[in-house]
């Protein structure tokens, strides 16, 4: 009897010690590789009330000088139970030799962003360069996302938003914890 074929013969890597080896330009973001889960709070002037949410962010690579990024969120009730799916986005972070990051991020709500920023010392700060909107998407003018490793297994996330006539301001923040074993550089 033969072994079953692997589901993905050339999978993405979620850790620096997995094949394929990470590209040298990924060095400033190697600590982000893997899946992070946690909870946070959100607010915005156009919403009736603040809200609690659960979030999952996954960073992987395939040996080239960029990360694959995926983030998902779920609204939570007052007891911390999931009510329904909320935000979802996916994209690519392109790393540059000077630590610069160009991020392409899309959302199923018809929003596509190009953000630029910098990765340094366990922190990535991205701000909007350009936003493209599908004809029925809500108006989004700018965002800022900050990802900060505050320990080997803890990632903080903050998201500012300028949308639907409001200026750039705090929208989301969360504390996420690494899933799985510790990563090695």
Backbone as CSV, one residue per row, in Angstrom:
resi,resn,N_x,N_y,N_z,CA_x,CA_y,CA_z,C_x,C_y,C_z
1,UNK,0.853,-1.173,0.000,0.000,0.000,0.000,0.897,1.234,0.000
2,UNK,0.598,2.171,-0.855,1.439,3.363,-0.946,0.928,4.448,0.000
3,UNK,1.852,5.363,0.346,1.523,6.506,1.199,0.647,7.462,0.413
4,UNK,-0.319,8.113,1.067,-1.117,9.109,0.345,-0.241,10.305,-0.031
5,UNK,-0.574,10.903,-1.162,0.179,12.082,-1.604,-0.084,13.232,-0.647
6,UNK,0.941,14.043,-0.387,0.704,15.189,0.494,-0.324,16.138,-0.130
7,UNK,-1.104,16.789,0.738,-2.142,17.695,0.259,-1.545,18.831,-0.554
8,UNK,-0.475,19.414,-0.088,0.235,20.483,-0.797,1.698,20.073,-0.869
9,UNK,2.164,19.604,-2.018,3.547,19.145,-2.074,4.562,20.260,-1.856
10,UNK,4.164,21.509,-2.032,5.063,22.638,-1.838,4.384,23.656,-0.922
11,UNK,4.214,23.331,0.352,3.451,24.213,1.233,4.213,25.483,1.603
12,UNK,3.444,26.473,2.032,4.050,27.660,2.613,4.641,27.285,3.969
13,UNK,5.637,28.039,4.397,6.252,27.814,5.702,5.681,28.807,6.703
14,UNK,5.443,28.327,7.919,4.921,29.171,8.988,5.976,29.435,10.049
15,UNK,7.148,28.833,9.901,8.235,29.024,10.857,9.540,29.174,10.089
16,UNK,10.512,29.900,10.660,11.799,30.067,9.968,12.557,28.754,9.764
17,UNK,12.287,27.727,10.588,13.026,26.470,10.463,12.311,25.454,9.570
18,UNK,11.256,25.861,8.883,10.555,24.986,7.954,11.018,25.261,6.533
19,UNK,10.876,24.256,5.663,11.177,24.449,4.250,9.969,25.076,3.590
20,UNK,10.105,25.927,2.650,11.360,26.473,2.152,11.964,27.477,3.133
21,UNK,13.255,27.648,3.027,13.948,28.602,3.900,13.459,30.014,3.590
22,UNK,13.351,30.852,4.625,12.902,32.222,4.367,13.928,33.021,3.579
23,UNK,13.455,33.887,2.713,14.313,34.801,1.972,14.979,35.743,2.965
24,UNK,16.205,36.157,2.691,16.946,37.037,3.602,16.213,38.345,3.881
25,UNK,15.434,38.857,2.921,14.721,40.112,3.148,13.618,39.988,4.201
26,UNK,13.231,38.762,4.549,12.198,38.557,5.565,12.738,38.659,6.995
27,UNK,14.038,38.811,7.154,14.639,38.835,8.491,13.908,39.745,9.474
28,UNK,13.522,40.984,9.121,12.857,41.838,10.112,11.474,41.352,10.561
29,UNK,10.870,40.398,9.843,9.523,39.948,10.182,9.447,38.461,10.505
30,UNK,10.586,37.800,10.663,10.561,36.365,10.951,9.778,36.038,12.218
31,UNK,9.813,36.915,13.199,9.088,36.683,14.442,7.583,36.643,14.274
32,UNK,7.070,37.164,13.169,5.631,37.160,12.928,5.122,35.845,12.349
33,UNK,6.020,35.038,11.782,5.580,33.817,11.098,4.753,32.933,12.027
34,UNK,3.651,32.436,11.496,2.789,31.546,12.256,1.386,32.091,12.363
35,UNK,0.612,31.482,13.257,-0.775,31.879,13.490,-0.911,32.456,14.881
36,UNK,-1.610,33.573,14.956,-1.824,34.319,16.192,-3.319,34.424,16.438
37,UNK,-3.747,34.177,17.687,-5.172,34.284,18.026,-5.325,35.052,19.326
38,UNK,-6.390,35.829,19.391,-6.655,36.573,20.618,-7.950,37.344,20.528
39,UNK,-8.065,38.327,21.430,-9.284,39.122,21.511,-8.943,40.598,21.582
40,UNK,-9.925,41.396,21.207,-9.715,42.826,21.231,-11.012,43.584,21.375
41,UNK,-10.874,44.906,21.273,-12.004,45.819,21.369,-11.998,46.726,20.155
42,UNK,-13.178,47.130,19.741,-13.315,48.037,18.619,-14.304,49.138,18.914
43,UNK,-14.139,50.234,18.194,-15.030,51.373,18.331,-14.921,52.218,17.077
44,UNK,-15.951,53.018,16.825,-15.901,53.991,15.740,-17.091,54.918,15.925
45,UNK,-16.960,56.203,15.611,-18.050,57.150,15.860,-19.362,56.810,15.157
46,UNK,-19.307,56.085,14.051,-20.527,55.748,13.318,-21.231,54.511,13.864
47,UNK,-20.634,53.853,14.860,-21.236,52.657,15.454,-22.014,53.034,16.706
48,UNK,-23.050,52.275,17.014,-23.873,52.543,18.189,-23.126,52.306,19.494
49,UNK,-22.208,51.335,19.511,-21.508,50.985,20.752,-20.153,50.355,20.430
50,UNK,-19.276,50.351,21.427,-18.018,49.612,21.321,-18.354,48.133,21.212
51,UNK,-17.384,47.339,20.772,-17.646,45.917,20.622,-16.395,45.101,20.962
52,UNK,-16.624,43.852,21.329,-15.548,42.892,21.570,-15.454,41.976,20.360
53,UNK,-14.229,41.558,20.052,-14.068,40.664,18.913,-12.917,39.692,19.160
54,UNK,-12.960,38.567,18.460,-11.858,37.606,18.428,-11.165,37.778,17.087
55,UNK,-9.842,37.553,17.072,-9.081,37.759,15.839,-8.065,36.640,15.657
56,UNK,-7.832,36.295,14.408,-6.794,35.341,14.034,-6.015,35.947,12.873
57,UNK,-4.696,35.987,13.009,-3.820,36.481,11.943,-2.792,35.395,11.651
58,UNK,-2.591,35.107,10.373,-1.591,34.115,9.955,-0.624,34.765,8.975
59,UNK,0.668,34.562,9.228,1.743,34.991,8.338,2.495,33.754,7.877
60,UNK,2.699,33.625,6.561,3.485,32.515,6.026,4.316,33.039,4.859
61,UNK,5.215,32.195,4.369,6.051,32.575,3.220,6.312,31.345,2.368
62,UNK,6.776,31.564,1.163,7.101,30.441,0.278,8.543,30.505,-0.220
63,UNK,9.397,31.221,0.495,10.806,31.313,0.129,11.158,32.565,-0.644
64,UNK,10.155,33.278,-1.115,10.407,34.528,-1.839,10.342,35.702,-0.860
65,UNK,10.703,36.938,-1.281,10.821,38.058,-0.333,9.499,38.732,0.024
66,UNK,8.476,37.927,0.306,7.227,38.492,0.775,6.504,37.510,1.682
67,UNK,5.621,38.061,2.506,4.791,37.265,3.401,3.383,37.183,2.838
68,UNK,2.742,36.051,3.047,1.313,35.962,2.819,0.658,36.298,4.155
69,UNK,-0.357,37.145,4.108,-1.034,37.646,5.300,-2.507,37.319,5.197
70,UNK,-3.075,36.794,6.263,-4.515,36.583,6.322,-4.997,36.917,7.714
71,UNK,-6.078,37.694,7.808,-6.662,38.058,9.099,-8.164,37.808,9.048
72,UNK,-8.681,37.261,10.155,-10.115,37.006,10.287,-10.556,37.493,11.662
73,UNK,-11.816,37.926,11.754,-12.342,38.384,13.039,-13.791,37.927,13.192
74,UNK,-14.218,37.799,14.460,-15.582,37.404,14.807,-16.073,38.328,15.904
75,UNK,-17.282,38.847,15.784,-17.891,39.626,16.860,-18.234,38.688,18.006
76,UNK,-18.053,39.179,19.242,-18.330,38.379,20.433,-19.482,38.984,21.223
77,UNK,-20.232,38.114,21.915,-21.290,38.627,22.787,-20.694,39.014,24.137
78,UNK,-21.538,39.449,25.069,-21.074,39.920,26.384,-20.381,38.820,27.186
79,UNK,-20.653,37.549,26.860,-20.012,36.430,27.558,-18.783,35.913,26.827
80,UNK,-18.383,36.586,25.735,-17.197,36.176,24.988,-17.435,35.081,23.975
81,UNK,-18.692,34.766,23.688,-19.024,33.741,22.691,-19.159,34.388,21.319
82,UNK,-18.758,33.682,20.249,-18.874,34.265,18.911,-20.326,34.465,18.500
83,UNK,-20.608,35.662,17.972,-21.925,35.970,17.424,-21.986,35.668,15.938
84,UNK,-20.931,36.148,15.206,-20.904,35.967,13.759,-19.531,36.376,13.242
85,UNK,-19.190,35.940,12.019,-17.962,36.427,11.404,-18.045,37.936,11.213
86,UNK,-16.891,38.569,11.266,-16.814,40.014,11.082,-15.851,40.296,9.939
87,UNK,-14.794,41.004,10.204,-13.842,41.385,9.151,-13.026,40.186,8.670
88,UNK,-12.607,40.293,7.413,-11.690,39.300,6.841,-10.881,40.017,5.781
89,UNK,-9.573,39.735,5.771,-8.722,40.318,4.736,-7.551,39.396,4.461
90,UNK,-7.006,39.565,3.274,-5.899,38.732,2.839,-4.987,39.571,1.964
91,UNK,-3.734,39.196,1.917,-2.836,39.942,1.046,-1.399,39.499,1.147
92,UNK,-0.552,40.382,0.684,0.879,40.117,0.583,1.651,41.313,1.115
93,UNK,2.693,41.026,1.867,3.611,42.060,2.342,4.925,41.856,1.606
94,UNK,5.343,42.849,0.837,6.597,42.789,0.074,7.673,43.524,0.866
95,UNK,8.737,42.809,1.218,9.810,43.376,2.028,10.904,43.944,1.143
96,UNK,11.465,45.066,1.580,12.538,45.748,0.847,13.836,45.676,1.647
97,UNK,14.970,45.898,0.998,16.280,45.776,1.638,16.459,46.749,2.799
98,UNK,15.813,47.898,2.767,15.957,48.905,3.833,14.959,48.707,4.968
99,UNK,14.226,47.571,4.992,13.209,47.327,6.009,11.844,47.864,5.617
100,UNK,11.759,48.482,4.446,10.471,48.971,3.967,9.520,47.820,3.675
101,UNK,8.251,48.100,3.832,7.209,47.107,3.565,6.164,47.748,2.650
102,UNK,5.809,47.037,1.596,4.689,47.405,0.741,3.649,46.299,0.899
103,UNK,2.480,46.654,1.393,1.447,45.662,1.663,0.269,45.851,0.723
104,UNK,-0.179,44.746,0.141,-1.379,44.720,-0.688,-2.420,43.938,0.104
105,UNK,-3.523,44.586,0.465,-4.519,43.981,1.355,-5.894,44.122,0.724
106,UNK,-6.617,43.007,0.603,-7.962,43.041,0.034,-8.971,42.505,1.040
107,UNK,-10.193,43.002,0.920,-11.286,42.590,1.790,-12.481,42.183,0.929
108,UNK,-13.274,41.198,1.371,-14.408,40.768,0.568,-15.509,41.816,0.472
109,UNK,-15.389,42.904,1.227,-16.377,43.981,1.178,-16.096,44.963,0.053
110,UNK,-15.119,44.655,-0.816,-14.845,45.479,-1.978,-13.788,46.542,-1.773
111,UNK,-12.952,46.373,-0.765,-11.897,47.340,-0.462,-10.550,46.700,-0.746
112,UNK,-9.699,47.394,-1.499,-8.334,46.957,-1.771,-7.399,48.099,-1.384
113,UNK,-6.429,47.789,-0.545,-5.511,48.811,-0.050,-4.083,48.491,-0.456
114,UNK,-3.339,49.528,-0.715,-1.882,49.432,-0.785,-1.384,50.280,0.378
115,UNK,-0.638,49.656,1.268,-0.084,50.358,2.425,1.434,50.271,2.358
116,UNK,2.083,51.271,2.892,3.543,51.269,2.955,3.958,51.555,4.384
117,UNK,5.133,51.071,4.729,5.614,51.286,6.080,6.986,50.701,6.260
118,UNK,7.265,50.307,7.512,8.601,49.853,7.865,8.509,48.743,8.895
119,UNK,9.409,47.778,8.794,9.542,46.694,9.766,10.882,46.859,10.465
120,UNK,10.846,46.867,11.804,12.082,47.067,12.558,11.882,46.595,13.992
121,UNK,12.803,45.789,14.479,12.807,45.400,15.884,11.522,44.773,16.386
122,UNK,10.902,43.918,15.609,9.681,43.249,16.041,8.430,44.086,15.898
123,UNK,8.501,45.160,15.125,7.352,46.023,14.933,7.187,46.349,13.452
124,UNK,5.945,46.355,12.996,5.626,46.756,11.623,4.553,47.832,11.702
125,UNK,4.796,48.944,11.033,3.857,50.066,11.006,3.526,50.339,9.542
126,UNK,2.254,50.185,9.172,1.799,50.352,7.787,0.742,51.443,7.713
127,UNK,0.863,52.327,6.738,-0.123,53.376,6.515,-0.550,53.365,5.052
128,UNK,-1.751,53.812,4.802,-2.319,53.800,3.466,-1.494,54.609,2.478
129,UNK,-1.238,53.999,1.345,-0.666,54.678,0.187,-1.788,54.973,-0.810
130,UNK,-2.679,53.977,-0.977,-3.784,54.117,-1.916,-4.894,53.139,-1.538
131,UNK,-6.153,53.554,-1.767,-7.311,52.689,-1.539,-8.116,52.627,-2.831
132,UNK,-8.507,51.426,-3.229,-9.415,51.241,-4.363,-10.696,50.617,-3.820
133,UNK,-11.835,51.102,-4.323,-13.127,50.654,-3.825,-13.979,50.103,-4.959
134,UNK,-14.633,48.977,-4.714,-15.644,48.478,-5.644,-16.818,49.462,-5.614
135,UNK,-17.658,49.492,-6.653,-18.746,50.469,-6.711,-19.674,50.469,-5.491
136,UNK,-19.859,49.329,-4.843,-20.776,49.269,-3.702,-20.074,49.217,-2.353
137,UNK,-18.766,49.391,-2.324,-18.019,49.354,-1.061,-18.240,50.636,-0.267
138,UNK,-18.151,50.525,1.074,-18.255,51.745,1.874,-16.998,52.584,1.660
139,UNK,-17.112,53.868,1.868,-15.998,54.783,1.659,-14.928,54.577,2.736
140,UNK,-13.731,54.237,2.321,-12.560,54.162,3.200,-11.499,55.040,2.567
141,UNK,-10.995,56.001,3.348,-10.000,56.937,2.835,-8.582,56.594,3.255
142,UNK,-8.421,56.055,4.463,-7.069,55.754,4.953,-7.142,54.783,6.123
143,UNK,-6.047,54.051,6.319,-5.898,53.179,7.480,-4.458,53.245,7.966
144,UNK,-4.265,52.799,9.168,-2.924,52.584,9.715,-3.004,51.318,10.562
145,UNK,-2.078,50.392,10.333,-2.023,49.135,11.083,-0.654,49.027,11.732
146,UNK,-0.655,48.635,13.013,0.600,48.420,13.737,0.576,47.031,14.369
147,UNK,1.635,46.288,14.107,1.824,44.939,14.645,3.116,44.981,15.460
148,UNK,3.040,44.636,16.749,4.214,44.736,17.609,4.377,43.461,18.416
149,UNK,5.526,42.820,18.277,5.855,41.670,19.120,6.252,42.204,20.484
150,UNK,5.449,41.877,21.506,5.765,42.324,22.859,6.376,41.196,23.686
151,UNK,6.574,40.055,23.079,7.189,38.880,23.684,7.236,37.797,22.628
152,UNK,7.901,36.666,22.902,8.018,35.632,21.874,6.682,35.004,21.471
153,UNK,5.673,35.136,22.321,4.371,34.537,22.028,3.229,35.553,22.076
154,UNK,3.550,36.853,22.076,2.508,37.875,22.180,2.695,38.938,21.097
155,UNK,1.602,39.221,20.387,1.578,40.213,19.324,0.436,41.184,19.623
156,UNK,0.737,42.478,19.628,-0.343,43.460,19.753,-0.655,44.010,18.375
157,UNK,-1.907,44.334,18.183,-2.399,44.839,16.909,-3.218,46.091,17.179
158,UNK,-2.992,47.142,16.393,-3.792,48.362,16.474,-4.129,48.800,15.057
159,UNK,-5.353,49.245,14.870,-5.831,49.628,13.543,-6.566,50.959,13.655
160,UNK,-6.096,51.955,12.925,-6.769,53.243,12.824,-7.478,53.291,11.477
161,UNK,-8.562,54.051,11.404,-9.399,54.059,10.213,-9.934,55.463,9.948
162,UNK,-9.914,55.870,8.683,-10.622,57.067,8.210,-11.630,56.577,7.183
163,UNK,-12.919,56.631,7.537,-13.957,56.084,6.656,-15.258,56.838,6.858
164,UNK,-16.125,56.733,5.869,-17.470,57.304,5.869,-17.506,58.706,6.476
165,UNK,-16.601,59.565,6.026,-16.585,60.961,6.449,-15.894,61.253,7.766
166,UNK,-15.318,60.250,8.412,-14.635,60.441,9.697,-13.123,60.553,9.471
167,UNK,-12.413,61.350,10.290,-10.959,61.447,10.160,-10.274,60.181,10.685
168,UNK,-9.008,60.024,10.368,-8.221,58.881,10.838,-8.219,58.858,12.363
169,UNK,-8.640,57.731,12.933,-8.722,57.581,14.383,-8.747,56.108,14.761
170,UNK,-8.561,55.853,16.058,-8.540,54.485,16.573,-9.827,53.750,16.203
171,UNK,-9.654,52.496,15.768,-10.799,51.646,15.443,-10.720,50.307,16.168
172,UNK,-9.564,49.633,16.103,-9.414,48.300,16.689,-8.097,48.170,17.440
173,UNK,-8.102,47.328,18.475,-6.851,46.922,19.119,-7.067,45.536,19.711
174,UNK,-6.022,44.723,19.672,-6.124,43.354,20.172,-4.769,42.884,20.685
175,UNK,-4.820,41.898,21.561,-3.628,41.184,22.017,-3.794,39.748,21.540
176,UNK,-2.813,39.278,20.776,-2.874,37.949,20.173,-1.736,37.099,20.708
177,UNK,-1.968,35.795,20.753,-0.965,34.853,21.250,-0.659,33.833,20.168
178,UNK,0.620,33.490,20.080,1.076,32.539,19.061,0.470,31.157,19.318
179,UNK,0.008,30.551,18.263,-0.482,29.178,18.318,0.663,28.242,17.960
180,UNK,0.798,27.163,18.676,1.818,26.178,18.330,3.142,26.438,19.026
181,UNK,4.167,25.677,18.611,5.469,25.744,19.281,6.197,27.057,19.014
182,UNK,7.175,27.317,19.861,8.000,28.520,19.692,8.729,28.468,18.356
183,UNK,8.934,29.628,17.771,9.635,29.727,16.501,11.116,29.976,16.759
184,UNK,11.924,29.463,15.876,13.369,29.706,15.995,13.818,30.517,14.809
185,UNK,14.796,31.358,15.039,15.305,32.198,13.943,16.439,31.526,13.232
